Amino acid sequence: MLKTKDNFIVDGSGKKIELRGFNLGGWLMMEGYILYAENIAERIFKDKFKKAQGAAALDEFEKAFRDNFVSEQDFQNIASLGFNCVRLPFNHKLIEKEPFSYSKDGLSYLQKAVACAKKHGIWVILDLHAAPGSQNRDWHSDSAGEADLWANQSNIERTIKLWSFLADVFKDEEAVAGYDLLNEPIVAASALNKFYQDLVKEIRKVDKNHILFLEPVDWAQELSTLQKPKDENLAFSIHFYQPLEFCFNTEPGLAYPFKDYLYKKGMQDNIKHLKDCFKISQESKVPILVGEFGVNSRSNSFGEMDYIRDLIKLFSELGFHWTYWTYKAVKNITLPDGTYHYTKDPKWVNRQGPFRGWDNYSSLWQTHKSQIIESWKTSSFEIDSQLLAALGNQKL
């Protein structure tokens, strides 16, 4: 089992381990933009598909997507490229079909992922990306605009019970590095700290082995607001997409290193923020994982790879662990688009619109099923060699 020791992560022999890898974004928690579509809640997309094609077709679609978007070959590939970790975002609905009732079929995908990781010598961080009721108001928590995790005590109880269930399942699994308890929570810091205290206490009743990764408020950025629960095997997880306009390419033409005074000063402040997080890590004796960071790749036309290279160097100097967002995506012009890109434009991508990406799946599923499934496989994607080099890969 990996453990924390002071502000480090160590293996069973006490050797320091540096976790370096990728998020398997969009797989067990679907996100529209990763499939070149509008960013709507996964449940809204699936409701539309079900209305158009029926429940049986939706079941068939879900299974086909989960079986093909990521497979054992991807775990082998990540290991062969020299990385040792994947962060695995999942929707609570993968496991929890009804409140306090859990699906063996859904659980099997987490178990298969862990088995594949173990086979190829890498670790998995299980990441609850969408909790019951949603922990923030964005699509990536499967929310249609409300963060009802915090408004309904039953949702909090369901989340705690879900983690207790999962911790009991994986308590003896050495390939699991730990549990990322809640992705990007948006709530008052006092409420989040109380939630973590209760959640950690319950998990430890069944699993005293695994590292628990805690994300702070404000999209996992405000680490100074996070109170450390009474536990000796914790890590803090922060996210870094700064400046947002550059990483998400919402201000085309913005180039790194930034010449504009405001962006230049802003980047200096962002670096200071990371160094402040390092101070918190030292003072609290808790290691830090940068669970998400990334940039929209434009072939380094605007210094994107220099930006990533400089970040990786800074993370190394600060001793931060990291998982890049994300492993693969249909190539797009906004938001981080992965280390593997799908660049073709078949009917179900339809870059010219007006209906793009998964918005076309329901109308094309019956006639183009096999081609759509084939397009999901990583073998249909192109590797971003420049990005892999910037991330420190030495095995290309």
C-alpha atoms as one frame of an Amber mdcrd trajectory, in Angstrom:
protein
   0.000   0.000   0.000   1.101   3.537  -0.697   1.131   5.692   2.423   1.863
   9.292   3.316   4.845  10.138   5.464   5.188  13.793   6.359   4.586  15.586
   3.043   5.689  12.617   0.922   4.083   9.490  -0.486   5.999   6.262   0.138
   5.600   2.608  -0.759   5.611  -0.328   1.633   9.408  -0.255   1.938   9.442
   3.458   2.764  10.729   4.504  -0.687   9.456   7.889  -1.865   7.063   7.644
  -4.810   6.264  10.412  -7.294   2.835   9.933  -8.866   2.830  11.061 -12.506
   0.023  10.315 -14.931  -3.277  11.141 -16.555  -6.951  11.574 -15.869  -9.176
   9.139 -17.727 -11.662  11.960 -18.240 -14.937  11.455 -20.057 -15.029   7.669
 -19.619 -17.003   6.728 -16.497 -18.255  10.308 -16.125 -19.092  11.473 -19.638
 -18.387  15.099 -20.597 -19.755  16.704 -23.734 -16.722  18.637 -24.887 -14.484
  15.547 -24.784 -16.764  14.153 -27.503 -16.993  17.524 -29.321 -20.440  18.418
 -28.035 -22.185  20.955 -25.865 -21.337  20.701 -22.183 -24.578  19.441 -20.684
 -25.058  17.068 -17.780 -24.473  13.413 -18.619 -27.958  12.562 -17.373 -29.568
  15.079 -19.751 -27.743  13.574 -22.724 -28.751  10.060 -21.690 -32.379  11.085
 -21.136 -32.469  12.464 -24.683 -30.907   9.276 -26.048 -33.386   7.123 -24.141
 -36.376   9.099 -25.414 -35.129   8.764 -28.992 -33.986   5.130 -28.969 -35.466
   3.477 -25.898 -34.079   2.007 -22.689 -32.557  -1.090 -24.315 -30.615   1.004
 -26.815 -29.321   3.239 -24.015 -28.103   0.194 -22.089 -26.377  -1.051 -25.249
 -24.824   2.364 -25.852 -23.540   2.718 -22.278 -21.929  -0.712 -22.325 -20.340
  -0.149 -25.744 -18.903   3.200 -24.700 -17.514   1.948 -21.400 -16.010  -1.125
 -23.058 -14.280   0.792 -25.857 -13.408   4.381 -24.893 -10.815   3.032 -22.432
  -9.550  -0.561 -22.419  -6.683  -2.561 -20.962  -4.554  -1.429 -23.905  -4.712
   2.118 -22.567  -3.351   1.123 -19.163  -0.560  -0.765 -20.899   0.095   2.265
 -23.087   0.273   4.682 -20.157   2.757   2.420 -18.391   4.844   1.981 -21.552
   5.102   5.754 -21.919   6.731   5.948 -18.494   3.825   7.144 -16.336   2.737
   5.392 -13.154  -0.723   6.663 -12.233  -4.235   7.310 -13.505  -6.915   9.362
 -11.815 -10.257   7.792 -12.611 -13.283  10.138 -12.526 -16.613   8.369 -12.079
 -20.251   9.302 -11.670 -21.978   8.027  -8.533 -24.695   6.708 -10.875 -22.203
   4.202 -12.253 -22.417   2.481  -8.871 -25.565   3.789  -7.179 -28.563   2.830
  -9.328 -30.993   3.659  -6.525 -30.321   5.538  -3.259 -28.207   3.295  -1.014
 -28.403   0.474  -3.588 -25.343  -0.471  -5.640 -24.840  -2.028  -9.061 -22.434
  -4.942  -9.507 -22.210  -4.158 -13.233 -21.200  -0.563 -12.587 -18.765  -1.551
  -9.863 -17.165  -4.031 -12.237 -15.771  -1.173 -14.345 -13.855   0.219 -11.379
 -12.678  -3.285 -10.503 -11.556  -3.975 -14.073  -9.690  -0.667 -14.196  -7.874
  -1.489 -10.976  -7.067  -4.984 -12.262  -5.652  -3.546 -15.507  -3.600  -1.004
 -13.594  -2.238  -3.707 -11.315  -1.337  -5.913 -14.266   0.683  -3.126 -15.871
   2.296  -1.778 -12.715   0.528   1.538 -12.250  -1.691   3.021  -9.529  -5.291
   4.232  -9.650  -6.821   7.154  -7.776 -10.590   6.684  -7.633 -12.204  10.108
  -8.080 -15.846  10.809  -7.219 -16.491  13.318  -9.978 -20.271  13.485  -9.584
 -21.769  12.940  -6.130 -25.461  12.422  -5.329 -27.176  15.751  -5.946 -23.977
  17.221  -7.491 -21.307  19.031  -5.468 -21.164  22.023  -7.834 -23.390  23.517
 -10.525 -21.381  22.504 -13.600 -21.905  19.738 -16.153 -18.895  17.766 -14.923
 -20.691  16.988 -11.665 -23.706  15.816 -13.714 -25.565  18.937 -12.629 -28.233
  20.807 -14.561 -27.480  23.956 -12.583 -27.868  23.093  -8.899 -25.472  21.815
  -6.241 -28.017  19.776  -4.298 -25.474  17.650  -2.473 -25.294  20.447   0.091
 -29.015  21.260   0.143 -30.164  17.749   1.040 -28.849  15.825   4.039 -29.896
  12.587   2.398 -27.455  13.275  -0.458 -24.635  13.789   2.030 -25.549  10.516
   3.748 -25.646   8.739   0.385 -22.193  10.054  -0.500 -20.733   8.886   2.798
 -22.417   5.499   2.436 -21.151   5.163  -1.151 -17.554   5.776  -0.106 -17.927
   3.349   2.803 -19.118   0.734   0.331 -16.281   1.394  -2.134 -13.666   1.519
   0.613 -14.816  -1.887   1.823 -14.535  -3.274  -1.717 -11.023  -1.922  -2.360
  -9.585  -1.907   1.167  -6.979  -4.585   0.409  -6.148  -3.513  -3.152  -2.536
  -2.351  -3.449  -3.009  -0.967  -6.981  -5.343   1.696  -5.573  -3.261   4.688
  -4.536  -6.230   6.210  -2.772  -9.608   7.884  -2.966 -10.197  11.432  -4.243
 -13.265  12.022  -2.127 -14.994  14.879  -3.970 -14.095  16.667  -7.187 -14.194
  20.485  -7.178 -16.710  21.139  -4.384 -18.451  24.516  -4.313 -19.812  25.246
  -0.851 -18.852  27.193   2.251 -15.493  26.022   3.600 -17.003  25.284   7.010
 -19.557  22.918   5.462 -16.899  21.145   3.415 -14.599  20.703   6.407 -17.456
  19.205   8.430 -18.300  16.888   5.536 -14.700  15.672   5.264 -14.437  15.075
   9.004 -17.541  12.873   8.934 -16.556  11.133   5.719 -12.995  10.320   6.780
 -14.269   8.939  10.077 -16.700   6.596   8.305 -14.207   5.415   5.691 -11.667
   4.560   8.372 -14.146   2.187   9.985 -13.671  -0.141   7.002 -10.412   0.949
   5.328  -7.422   2.063   7.345  -4.999   1.528   4.451  -5.565   3.926   1.594
  -4.612   7.556   1.119  -7.571   9.930   1.212  -7.222  12.876  -1.192  -9.104
  16.012  -0.127  -9.929  18.882  -2.502 -10.619  22.391  -1.163 -13.367  24.816
  -2.169 -13.325  27.159  -5.189 -12.708  24.496  -7.818 -10.047  22.807  -5.667
  -7.927  25.946  -5.418  -8.301  27.534  -1.977  -6.128  25.175   0.031  -5.788
  27.631   2.917  -9.463  27.040   3.797  -9.059  23.282   4.215  -8.824  21.925
   7.740  -6.939  18.667   8.126  -9.122  15.913   9.623  -7.591  13.800  12.374
  -5.950  11.202  10.181  -2.364  10.317   9.357  -2.823   9.093   5.785  -4.133
  12.126   3.922  -3.143  14.120   0.849  -4.452  17.423  -0.439  -5.503  17.684
  -4.087  -5.525  20.994  -5.949  -6.373  21.910  -9.548  -4.525  24.427 -11.693
  -5.856  25.936 -14.927  -4.320  29.378 -14.684  -4.709  31.652 -16.486  -8.045
  30.201 -17.517  -8.232  32.268 -20.714  -4.991  30.670 -21.914  -5.537  27.089
 -20.751  -9.085  26.972 -22.136  -8.258  29.098 -25.217 -11.172  31.440 -24.585
  -9.000  34.409 -25.568  -7.473  33.317 -28.906  -4.009  34.666 -29.573  -2.961
  34.861 -25.928   0.599  33.528 -25.876   2.963  32.261 -23.188   5.141  33.743
 -21.757   2.681  36.563 -21.358   3.693  40.056 -22.432   0.531  41.810 -21.293
   1.181  43.270 -17.839  -2.032  41.933 -16.270  -1.448  38.383 -17.476   2.233
  38.523 -16.611   1.420  39.760 -13.098  -1.395  37.215 -12.847   0.974  34.349
 -13.695   3.409  35.552 -11.043   0.544  35.534  -8.533  -0.447  32.029  -9.641
   3.093  30.750  -9.115   3.111  32.377  -5.686  -0.175  30.588  -4.955   1.417
  27.226  -5.766   4.346  28.050  -3.506   1.907  29.001  -0.749   0.306  25.573
  -1.187   3.767  24.067  -0.766   4.158  25.931   2.542   0.818  24.542   3.712
   2.005  21.077   2.704   5.161  21.435   4.774   3.417  22.915   7.789   0.619
  20.334   7.844   2.918  17.454   6.777   0.519  16.488   3.996   1.596  15.793
   0.374  -0.053  17.559  -2.552  -1.471  16.105  -5.743  -2.218  18.454  -8.631
  -5.165  16.320  -9.636  -5.976  18.387 -12.711  -4.084  20.785 -14.935  -3.976
  21.096 -18.689  -4.130  23.296 -21.736  -5.875  23.365 -25.087  -3.176  22.123
 -27.439  -2.556  24.298 -30.495   0.686  22.604 -31.627   2.686  25.003 -29.451
   1.666  27.916 -31.679   1.137  30.043 -28.580   3.690  28.586 -26.195   1.427
  25.885 -24.749   4.176  23.294 -24.494   6.565  25.769 -22.894   3.832  26.518
 -20.362   3.380  22.817 -19.556   7.124  22.221 -19.426   7.586  25.091 -16.969
   4.700  23.843 -14.817   6.125  20.329 -14.674   9.475  21.754 -13.625   7.793
  23.784 -10.866   5.764  20.776  -9.673   8.979  18.775  -9.462  10.738  21.489
  -7.469   7.803  21.652  -5.034   7.462  17.879  -4.787   3.892  17.882  -6.117
   2.361  14.731  -7.568   0.257  15.238 -10.696  -2.267  13.798 -13.142  -2.782
  15.650 -16.422  -6.268  16.480 -17.728  -6.893  14.563 -19.844  -5.790  11.335
 -21.553  -7.875  11.611 -24.758 -10.511  13.775 -26.438 -11.983  14.653 -29.786
  -9.841  17.583 -30.985 -11.459  20.919 -30.239 -10.564  24.591 -29.918 -11.507
  25.189 -26.273 -10.797  23.404 -22.991  -7.910  20.950 -22.422  -8.126  18.375
 -25.198  -5.896  15.526 -24.120  -2.703  13.782 -25.100  -4.537  11.725 -27.708
  -6.699  13.560 -30.261  -9.455  12.376 -32.561  -9.131  14.665 -35.581 -11.534
  13.181 -38.139 -14.979  14.576 -38.903 -17.534  11.803 -39.448 -21.269  12.418
 -39.200 -21.341  11.804 -35.434 -18.692  14.483 -34.840 -19.983  16.958 -37.468
 -17.682  19.854 -36.629 -19.632  22.320 -38.799 -22.775  21.797 -36.666 -25.379
  22.732 -35.740 -25.597  19.347 -33.966 -22.136  18.192 -32.883 -20.614  15.215
 -31.108 -22.869  13.185 -28.852 -25.867  15.296 -29.944 -25.802  13.111 -33.078
 -25.474   9.750 -31.353 -29.153   9.012 -30.868 -30.063   9.687 -34.508 -27.085
   7.732 -35.919 -26.755   4.892 -33.403 -28.777   2.290 -35.280 -27.231   3.008
 -38.695 -23.606   3.795 -37.741 -23.154   1.840 -34.518 -20.011  -0.080 -35.475
 -18.271   2.973 -36.942 -19.082   5.095 -33.880 -17.716   2.412 -31.552 -14.549
   2.080 -33.622 -14.009   5.849 -33.462 -14.019   5.732 -29.641 -10.993   3.434
 -29.492  -7.622   5.034 -28.795  -6.282   3.331 -31.938  -8.401   5.855 -33.887
  -6.740   8.781 -32.076  -3.459  10.576 -32.816  -0.769  11.023 -30.197   0.361
  14.556 -29.278   4.105  13.928 -29.191   4.942  17.514 -28.254   2.690  17.378
 -25.206   4.087  14.044 -24.078   7.600  15.460 -24.362   6.563  18.532 -22.343
   5.169  16.228 -19.657   8.598  14.667 -19.320   8.099  11.500 -21.348  11.400
   9.908 -22.293  10.157   6.829 -24.140   8.915   8.203 -27.478
